[in-house]
C-alpha cells in the first residue's frame, strides 16, 4: 500500500487530517480530486492522506474490509493506515484531536473498521455506500453483507466495542451516505449502519431531526448531551458511489461520482466541526 499526501495551499497550524479511502479499481489521487477533497483542504487548511491499495493486496484494488487480518488494530491494512496517521502527527504536527477518515464502497467499509479499531485516533468518519463493521469475515460473507445483513442495534454495537474492548472513551461522529438505487451495495445497509453507530453512542434509532434536501432526506441522531453524533443521508435515485454537487464542489464525469446536489465531503466536515 502506498501513501499519497495532498498538502493544502496554506496549511493551518495544528491542522486537521483527513484520511480518504478510494473504492475498488480506483486511483487514490483521482478519487480525491473528483470527490472535491483537494478543494476542501485548500479552503480549510487541512491535510489529506490518500492510501492507495495495490493489486498485490487485492486484484481489484479493493481494501480488504472483510478480512480480519486487515481490519484489526495493529495488523494488516488497518495497521498500515494507522502508521500513516502516526507519520503525519510526527512530521507535520497535525492536531491529534482532529483526525478523520472518509471512504466510499470498499473504502467506506474500511473506514468503519478504522473507526472501530482506532476510536482513540479518529474523531469522526464518513461512510458512503458502505456496510456495517463486523458483517463479514471472508470473501464469501462479503457478498452476503453487501446484499444486506439484518442485526439488532445492540448486536452491531457489540461488534464495534469488541474491536477494542479496553477502550472506554468517546466514539467518532459518523456521516453516512447511501443511494436508494444502489445496484451494488444494498441500500438496506444504511439502516444497519445507523443502528450500529447510534447504539455505539448510546443514542436511539429514532431521528431527532429530519430535513428534506430536494428529493433527499437527512436524518440526525443526537446523544444524551444533545450533540449530533450520526447523520444519515438517504439519496433518492442515486446508484452506487459518492454524492457530489458540482455547483459547490466535486467533479462529475467519472462513473461513481453522482451530481445529486449533495456534496458528501463538505457535509462530513461540517458534522466533524472543521471550520
PEQUI-V260094 format. One record per residue. PHI is phi in degrees with one decimal (999 if undefined). D_CENTER is the distance of its C-alpha to the mean C-alpha in Angstrom with 1 decimal. Layout:
phi=PHI d_center=D_CENTER
phi=PHI d_center=D_CENTER
This chain:
phi=999 d_center=18.5
phi=-101.9 d_center=19.1
phi=-115.5 d_center=17.6
phi=-108.0 d_center=17.8
phi=-131.0 d_center=17.8
phi=-103.9 d_center=18.0
phi=-100.5 d_center=20.3
phi=-65.9 d_center=20.8
phi=-59.1 d_center=24.3
phi=-136.7 d_center=25.0
phi=-64.8 d_center=22.8
phi=-79.7 d_center=23.3
phi=-66.7 d_center=24.7
phi=47.8 d_center=22.4
phi=-71.1 d_center=19.5
phi=-66.3 d_center=15.9
phi=-133.1 d_center=13.6
phi=-119.8 d_center=10.2
phi=-92.0 d_center=9.0
phi=-116.4 d_center=7.9
phi=-109.8 d_center=7.9
phi=-77.4 d_center=10.1
phi=-89.2 d_center=11.2
phi=-59.8 d_center=14.5
phi=64.2 d_center=17.6
phi=-106.6 d_center=16.0
phi=-96.3 d_center=16.9
phi=-59.1 d_center=14.5
phi=-70.3 d_center=16.7
phi=-65.3 d_center=17.4
phi=-60.8 d_center=13.8
phi=-61.2 d_center=13.2
phi=-64.5 d_center=16.6
phi=-67.2 d_center=16.2
phi=-71.4 d_center=12.9
phi=93.6 d_center=14.9
phi=-65.3 d_center=13.1
phi=-63.1 d_center=16.6
phi=-61.0 d_center=18.2
phi=-65.5 d_center=16.1
phi=-61.9 d_center=16.6
phi=-65.2 d_center=20.3
phi=-71.6 d_center=20.5
phi=-116.5 d_center=19.1
phi=73.8 d_center=20.0
phi=-107.0 d_center=16.9
phi=-87.4 d_center=16.3
phi=-125.2 d_center=13.6
phi=-96.1 d_center=13.5
phi=-123.2 d_center=13.0
phi=-68.3 d_center=13.4
phi=-111.4 d_center=15.5
phi=-68.7 d_center=16.0
phi=-107.0 d_center=19.8
phi=-66.1 d_center=21.9
phi=-72.0 d_center=23.6
phi=-83.8 d_center=20.6
phi=-154.5 d_center=19.8
phi=-61.5 d_center=22.2
phi=-97.0 d_center=19.7
phi=56.3 d_center=17.4
phi=-87.9 d_center=14.6
phi=-67.5 d_center=12.7
phi=-84.5 d_center=14.7
phi=-67.4 d_center=12.2
phi=-98.0 d_center=15.4
phi=-103.9 d_center=17.6
phi=-57.0 d_center=18.4
phi=-68.4 d_center=19.6
phi=-109.2 d_center=16.4
phi=-120.8 d_center=14.1
phi=-88.7 d_center=16.6
phi=-59.4 d_center=17.0
phi=80.9 d_center=19.2
phi=-137.2 d_center=19.4
phi=54.4 d_center=18.4
phi=-65.8 d_center=15.3
phi=-60.6 d_center=13.4
phi=-64.4 d_center=16.6
phi=-64.1 d_center=16.8
phi=-65.8 d_center=13.5
phi=-62.2 d_center=14.7
phi=-66.1 d_center=18.0
phi=-62.6 d_center=16.6
phi=-63.3 d_center=15.4
phi=-60.3 d_center=18.9
phi=-58.8 d_center=20.6
phi=-66.8 d_center=19.1
phi=-65.3 d_center=20.3
phi=-74.9 d_center=23.6
phi=-107.6 d_center=24.3
phi=-121.7 d_center=22.7
phi=62.3 d_center=23.0
phi=-67.0 d_center=19.5
phi=-72.8 d_center=19.2
phi=-65.9 d_center=18.1
phi=-92.9 d_center=17.2
phi=-127.9 d_center=14.8
phi=-115.4 d_center=12.2
phi=-134.4 d_center=8.5
phi=-138.4 d_center=5.5
phi=-137.8 d_center=3.4
phi=-162.2 d_center=4.2
phi=-121.9 d_center=6.7
phi=57.9 d_center=9.0
phi=-59.0 d_center=9.8
phi=-65.3 d_center=7.2
phi=-66.4 d_center=4.6
phi=-63.5 d_center=7.3
phi=-69.9 d_center=7.6
phi=-60.2 d_center=4.6
phi=-57.6 d_center=6.4
phi=-66.1 d_center=9.4
phi=-63.8 d_center=8.9
phi=-65.0 d_center=8.6
phi=-74.4 d_center=11.5
phi=-79.5 d_center=13.5
phi=-129.9 d_center=13.3
phi=-67.4 d_center=13.2
phi=-82.0 d_center=15.9
phi=-100.0 d_center=14.1
phi=-98.1 d_center=10.8
phi=-87.9 d_center=11.6
phi=-166.3 d_center=8.4
phi=-147.1 d_center=4.7
phi=-138.6 d_center=3.1
phi=-123.9 d_center=3.1
phi=-109.9 d_center=6.3
phi=53.2 d_center=9.2
phi=-108.5 d_center=8.0
phi=-136.9 d_center=10.1
phi=-66.3 d_center=10.9
phi=-68.0 d_center=11.3
phi=90.4 d_center=15.0
phi=-85.9 d_center=15.9
phi=-151.4 d_center=17.2
phi=-132.8 d_center=19.1
phi=-159.9 d_center=20.7
phi=-61.0 d_center=20.6
phi=-59.7 d_center=22.8
phi=-66.8 d_center=20.7
phi=-60.3 d_center=17.6
phi=-68.2 d_center=19.5
phi=-62.9 d_center=20.5
phi=-62.3 d_center=17.0
phi=-61.3 d_center=15.9
phi=-78.1 d_center=19.0
phi=106.6 d_center=17.9
phi=-117.0 d_center=19.0
phi=-95.7 d_center=20.5
phi=-133.3 d_center=20.5
phi=-76.1 d_center=21.3
phi=-58.7 d_center=19.0
phi=-66.9 d_center=20.9
phi=-66.0 d_center=20.5
phi=-65.0 d_center=16.7
phi=-63.3 d_center=16.7
phi=-62.1 d_center=19.3
phi=-61.8 d_center=17.0
phi=-66.4 d_center=14.6
phi=-64.3 d_center=17.7
phi=-70.3 d_center=19.4
phi=-66.1 d_center=16.9
phi=-146.8 d_center=18.5
phi=-66.6 d_center=21.5
phi=-86.6 d_center=23.1
phi=-79.3 d_center=20.5
phi=-131.9 d_center=21.7
phi=-90.9 d_center=19.9
phi=-72.2 d_center=17.3
phi=-98.6 d_center=13.8
phi=-65.5 d_center=10.7
phi=-72.6 d_center=10.3
phi=-131.7 d_center=7.5
phi=-104.0 d_center=7.3
phi=-122.7 d_center=7.5
phi=-135.1 d_center=9.1
phi=-155.0 d_center=11.5
phi=-77.3 d_center=14.9
phi=-67.9 d_center=17.9
phi=-107.4 d_center=19.6
phi=-63.1 d_center=17.0
phi=-99.2 d_center=19.5
phi=-113.6 d_center=17.3
phi=-115.0 d_center=14.8
phi=-56.5 d_center=16.7
phi=-58.5 d_center=15.8
phi=-57.5 d_center=17.0
phi=-65.4 d_center=13.7
phi=-61.8 d_center=12.4
phi=-64.2 d_center=15.3
phi=-68.4 d_center=14.7
phi=-64.5 d_center=11.1
phi=-59.0 d_center=12.9
phi=-59.1 d_center=15.7
phi=-61.0 d_center=13.8
phi=-83.4 d_center=12.1
phi=-67.0 d_center=15.1
phi=-65.1 d_center=17.4
phi=-59.3 d_center=15.9
phi=-85.5 d_center=16.6
phi=74.6 d_center=20.0
phi=-96.9 d_center=19.6
phi=-87.3 d_center=21.0
phi=-101.2 d_center=19.6
phi=-97.4 d_center=21.7
phi=-62.4 d_center=20.1
phi=-84.4 d_center=21.9
phi=-142.2 d_center=21.4
phi=-129.5 d_center=21.2
phi=-127.8 d_center=21.4
phi=-81.8 d_center=22.3
phi=-123.2 d_center=20.9
phi=63.3 d_center=23.4
phi=-85.8 d_center=23.0
phi=-97.0 d_center=19.5
phi=-129.4 d_center=18.7
phi=-112.4 d_center=16.5
phi=-109.0 d_center=16.8
phi=-117.7 d_center=16.6
phi=-123.4 d_center=17.1
phi=-112.3 d_center=18.9
phi=-86.8 d_center=19.8
phi=-64.9 d_center=23.5
phi=-89.1 d_center=23.6
phi=84.0 d_center=22.7
phi=-88.3 d_center=19.4
phi=-72.4 d_center=16.5
phi=-112.9 d_center=13.8
phi=-139.2 d_center=12.0
phi=-120.8 d_center=11.9
phi=-124.8 d_center=11.9
phi=-109.4 d_center=13.0
phi=-95.1 d_center=15.5
phi=-101.1 d_center=16.2
phi=-66.5 d_center=19.8
phi=74.3 d_center=21.1
phi=-93.7 d_center=17.9
phi=-85.7 d_center=17.6
phi=-64.4 d_center=14.7
phi=146.1 d_center=12.5
phi=-114.5 d_center=11.0
phi=-81.3 d_center=12.9
phi=-133.8 d_center=15.0
phi=-138.4 d_center=18.2
phi=-53.6 d_center=20.6
phi=-68.3 d_center=22.8
phi=-108.8 d_center=20.4
phi=-179.0 d_center=18.1
phi=96.1 d_center=16.7
phi=-121.6 d_center=19.2
phi=-80.3 d_center=20.1
phi=102.2 d_center=22.2
phi=-121.1 d_center=19.8
phi=-39.2 d_center=19.3
phi=-91.5 d_center=15.6
phi=-104.9 d_center=15.5
phi=-107.0 d_center=17.0
phi=-79.4 d_center=19.0
phi=-111.6 d_center=18.8
phi=68.4 d_center=19.3
phi=-133.7 d_center=15.9
phi=-94.1 d_center=14.0
phi=-56.9 d_center=10.4
phi=-57.9 d_center=9.7
phi=-67.2 d_center=12.8
phi=-63.7 d_center=12.1
phi=-65.3 d_center=9.0
phi=-67.7 d_center=11.3
phi=-65.0 d_center=14.0
phi=-63.2 d_center=12.5
phi=-68.1 d_center=11.9
phi=97.4 d_center=15.5
phi=-75.6 d_center=15.5
phi=-100.7 d_center=18.9
